[in-house]
Amino acid sequence: MKPTDLYRASSIMAIGTIISRITGFIRGVLLVAALGTALLADGYNVANTMPNIIYNLVVGGALTAIFVPQLIRSFSDEDGGVGFASRLVTTISALLLALTAVGMLFAPVLVRIYAPEFTTAGFENEYSITVAFMRYCLPQIFFLGLYAMLGQVANARGSFAPLMWAPILNNLVGVILLAAFLILVPEISADTITDTQVAVLGWGTTLGVVVQALVLIPVVARTKIKLKLKFGFAGLGKSFKLAGWTLVYVLISQLGYLVTVNVATSAAVRSAQEGITRGVGFTPYSNAYLIMLLPYSIVTISIITALLPHLSRLVIAKDFEEVKAQLIRAIRLVAVITIPSAVGLAFFGPLITEVLFFGIGRSDASYIGYVLSALSFGLI
């Protein structure tokens, strides 16, 4: 892959990612303004994070790391890869539908696992709200998988931009939802929120993911891969075997994330018990993490996503020297942005968040900044 081709493909995705992150950040600011930074927001964020946790734990990492190379390899089949892609999408979709159903059934158990102190006496209302939010958000599992699969098919065919631009629609749905919610319900807490308001926020959040997935259907149709409903595991054995190693990595990372969510939600409950009004818990963590990821999302993901199909072809051709050269070039490009960004976030975290989260109290915004400074060197 020529440097100019890499820069062009990466630039297209970077622009989409920048707009996506900007709209996502606006959505995050509106969410903090609507729900605050304390227990109600924690309940929503834990519930809305759960679909991503379950999806990534089962198939998310494998889809990205394994199935693009396998898709590219299948293009040399007699049917041009249509059979492999169809079986892959059908099999994973069926798995995700089953996971969604099981998740919705066991939503109370998931809350107890990830936010155990929400079951503390006196916090029954927060617990029930979190369970309700989770049941409204868990259908996202299926549509996250559909979005990823359709996006990887498009990537394998050299169409990168739609995968980066589709999340913008998701964010816009969220921005409209939260802006309307703020106008209609300017003041709200865990004690005053109604079942209808919980349902509107939950289903509205899921609607954004549905739109994000469905918009890729016409994109894949233009790649000349006509996907069909095709059950069976023929040709998928090697893909699932390779995916096993990715599953081990994802499992380890998700165990770490489980500890993070446990510690953060426990801090929120204990702070509330001590009468601390400043938001302390999972919401400050998730907002700081969102800011920390901006350089990574804009630069690293754009470059590596553009490079992955080309690397796959080089590996198939056994040109390992060129694989090394491409990876070194990509690492250098990424380091130019991520290292200075990490230093800046470390020294100016509170100042950055006080400017960005202008709609909330200064103590809440500063606390998010301290978390951001602590997270900063994880960017590298």
N, C-alpha and C positions, 0 to 999 in steps of 0.2 A: 504494500500500500504506500503510494507516494506521500511525502509529507503534506503536499498541497491538498491531496484528497482527504487525508486525515483531518487537516485543519478545516476544510470545507464542511465535511460531515459533522465534525465536532462543533463548529460554529453554529450550524443550524440547530443542533440539539441544545447548545448552550443558550441560545436566544430563547428557545422554548422553555428551558429549565429556569432561566432568569425570570421570565414572565410567570411561570408556574410558582416559583418560590415567592415572588412578590405577592401574587394573589393569595397564595397559601399563608403568607405572613399577615396580610390584611385580614384574612379569615381568622387567624389566631388572635390578633388584637381584638377583633369583634367578639370572639368567644370569651376572652378574658373580661371584656367590658360587660358582656351579657351575664356571665356566670361567676365572675370573680376569680380568685386564686385559691379559694379554700375548699371545703369538703364537697360542695355541689359540683364544682368544676372537676375535682378529682374523680368523683363518681362517673361523670360523663367521659373524661379522658381515659380512665381505666376501661370502661365499656367499649369505647371507640377504638382503643388499641388492641383489644382482644382478637378481632378478626384478623388483623395483621400477624399477631403472634401465632395463632393456629395455622393460618395459611403458610407462613414462612417455615413453621416447624415441620409441616408435612411435605409441601411441594415447592414452596417459593424459591429457595436457594437452588434447588435442582433444576427448575425451569430455566433459570438464567445461566447457570454454569454448565449444564450438561446438554440440554435439548437443542440449543442453537447449533452446536457442532454436529449433533446427530441429524438435525433437519437438513443442514447443508450437505451432509453425506448422502441423505436420502434423495437429493435432487438428481442423483445419477441413476436412480431406479427407473424402471420402464415407464411408470406412471408419473414421473417427475416429482415424486415425494408426496403426492396427494394422499395415498393410502396411509403412509406413516403419520402425516400430520393429522389426518382425520381420526385415526385410532388414538393418537396422543390426546387430542382435544376431547374426544368422547370419553376416554377412560378417566382422565383427570377431572373432567366435569362431573362425572358420576361420583367419583370419590369426594369431591368438594360438596356436592349436594348432600351426601350422607353425613359429612363432617358438620355441615350447617345444621342439619336436623338434630344431631347428637348434642352439638354445642348449645342450641336453644333449649333443649330438654334439661341439660345440666348447668344452665347459667348460674343458679345459686351456688353450686359447687365451685365454679370458676371464680366467683367473687370471693368465696371463702379462701381459696388458694392464693389469689393475687392481692387481696385486700383483707386479710384476716381480722384486723382490728375494727373493720366496719361492723362486725358482729358484736362489738362491745355494748354492754347495757347503756342505753341512752342514745345510741346511734342507729336504732332500728329503722328510722325513716331514711337515713342516708344509704343504708344497706338495701332497702327495698327499691329505692330510686336507681341505684347502680344496677341491680338485677334487671329492672325494667329497661333501662338504657341498653344493657347488653343484649337483651332479646331483640330489640329493634335494630341493633347494629350488626349482629352476627350473620345475617344474610349477605353481608358484604363479602364473606369468605368466598362464595361462589363467583361473584362478579370480579373480585380481585384476581382470582385464578383465570377467569375468562379474559380479562384485560391483559394479563401477563402472557397467556398462550397466544392470543391473537397478535400481541405486540412482538413476540419472539418470531412468529411466522413472518411478519412484516420485516423485522430486522434481518432475518436470514435471506430475504429477497432484496436486501439493500435499501429498504425504506425505513429510515431512522426517525424522521421528524414526528410522525403521528404519535409514537410512543411517548414522546416528551411533551407534545402539545395537548394530548387528551386530558391529563390531570388539571389543566387550566379550567376546563369545563366543570370538573368536579369542584374546584375551588370557587368558581363563580356561583354555583348552586349554593354552596355553603355561605358565601358572602351575602347573597340575597336573603337566604333563610335567616341568618343571624342579624342582619340589618333590620329586617322586618320584625324580628323578635324583640330587638332593642326598642324599636319605636312603639310596639304594642305593649311590651312588658318591661318598662325601664328599670324597675326594681324587683329583684327576685332572690330567693334563698332556698335552701333545702326545706325550710319549714313552710314556705308559701307556694312553691311550685305545684301545679296541678297535674293530674294524670294525663290530661289532654296536652298540656305543654310539654311534658316528657315525651309523649308519643310524637308530637310535631318535630321536636328536636332530633329524636332518634330516627324516625323514618326519613326526615329531610336529609340527615347526614348520609344515610344509606342510598338515597336517591342520587346523590352526587357520584357515588361509586358506580351505580347502574349506568348513568349517562357516560361516565368515563370508559366503561367497557364496551357499550353498544356502539359508540361512535367509531370503533375500530373495525366493525364488520364490513362496511363498504371499502375501507382501506385494504383489508385482506383480499376482498373480491377483486380489486384492481391488480393484485399481484399474480393473477391467473392460477392461484391455488384454490380450487373449488372444494371447500371442506364439506364433508358429508357425515351423517350420523353413522359411525362404524365401530361396533363393539369388537373386542378381541385384543389379545396381547401380542399378536404376530409382529415381530420386528422391534418390540419395545423392551425385550429382556435385557439387552445390553445397556440401554438407557437407564433402566431402573437399577441395574447393578452398579453402574458408575455413580448414580445419584446417592447410593448408600453412604459414600464418603462425605458428600456434601451434607447429608442428613446428620451425620455425627458432628460436624462443625456447627451446624445450625442449632442442634440440641444443646451443645455446650454454651453457645452465645445466649440462647433463650433461658437457660438456667441462671445465667448471670443477670439477665433482664428481670427474671422472676424475683431475685433478691432485691434488685433496685426498686421495683414497684412495691414490694413488701415493706422495705425500709421507708420509702417516701410516704406511702399511705399511713403507715404507723405513726410517722412524725406528724402528719396532719391531724390525726385523731388525738394524739397526746397534747399537741399544741392547743387544740380546741378545748380539751379538758382543763388546761391551765389558763384559759381565757385569753390566749394570744389571738389577736384579730388579723395580724398580717398573714397573708397566704404562705403556709409552709407545707410542702408535700409534693405530690406527683405533678401538679400543674406547673409550679415554677421549674421543676426539672425538665418537663417535656417542652416548655417554651424555650428554655435555655438551650436544650439539645437541638431544637429546630433552627435556632440562629447559628449554632456551632456548625451545623451541617451545610450551611449555605455555600461556602467555598468548595466543599467536597461535592455537593450535588451539581453545582454549575460547571466545575472544571473536570473533576475525576470521572464522574459517571458519563459525561458527554464524550470524553476521550476514549474511555475503555469500551463503551457501548459501540462506538464507531469502529474500534479496532478489533473487537471480538470475532466478527465473521471472517475478517482477513486472517487473523491468527489461526482460526479453525482450518482454513484452506491451507495455510502454511504447514500446519501439523500433519494434515492428511497427505501433503506432498513430501513430508519428512524433511522440510527445510528448517531445521532447528536453529541454525545460526541466524537466520533472518527473524525467527521468533524472538530470540534474545535481543537482537538489535531493535526491534519494534518495541519490546517491553522497556528497554533502557530509555529509549526516546520518550515513551509515555510517562515513565517515572520522573524524568527530568522536567518535563512540561508541568506535571502535577505539583512537584516540589516548589517550583517558582512561585506558585500561588499559596499553597497550603501552609508552608513554614512561616512566611511573614504574617499571614492571617492568624495563625495560632498565637504568635507573639502579641499581636494587637488585641485579640480577645482576652488574653491573660491580663494585660495591663489596664485595659479600658472597659472591662465587662460591665460594671455598674453604670458607667457613663453612657454606654451604648444602649442598655435596656431602659434607662430613665428617659432617653430621647425617643426610643421606639415605642414604649408602652406609656404614651402620654395620657391615656384615658383612665389610668388607675392611680392609686396612691403612690407617693414616692417611695415609701418603705417597701411596698410590694414589688415595685419595679427594681429597686436596688437589690432586693433579695434574689430576684431572678438573675441579676448581673453577677452576684457573687457565685452563684451556681455556674453561670457561663464561664467565668474565669477559671473555676475548678475543672471544667470540662475541656478547656481550650486545647491542651496539648494532645488530647485524644484525636484531634483533627489530623495530626501528622500520621 
